Amino acid sequence: MTKYNTRKQDNVEIYKLNIEDQKLLTAQFEIKGIPTLVYMENGKIVAKKLGVKSVEQLENYEKVYFSK
């Protein structure tokens, strides 16, 4: 995520959630496995991706969900 974070669009924000410490959010977002990426726009979930992703995959998802 560090490498991706330096390359992402300015309008994309990344947050890390510890599922052990944040059980309410884990339930709210229906996190079933880790890692899980939750893509949101205007407070609504637009997609969820489960599993480890490459920087290239993350950039592709960014284009799909958050193109300028």
ABEGO torsion letter per residue (X at the ends): XAAAAAABBAABBBBBBBAAABAAAAAAAGBABOBBBBBBBGGBBABBBBEBBBAAAAAAAAAAAABX
